[in-house]
Amino acid sequence: MTFENYSNNWFTIALDTEKQVFIAGDKLNPAYEATGITIESAVQNLKTIMAIQGDLQDA
């Protein structure tokens, strides 16, 4: 599996080339991870997960 990592202020993005999905993860809490077929969808899914858990700050 090949990963390419990019980062932003509060999340990281990885690309899983085998599954053809992006993986967004919270930098402060690596337990939060979400996937999507685009970077935007992966980040939106991550925001949704974090909002449900009550950990979404002002991202």
Secondary structure, 3 states (H helix, E strand, C coil): CCCCEEECCCEEEEEECCCCEEEEEECCCCCCEEEECCHHHHHHHHHHHHHHHCCCCCC
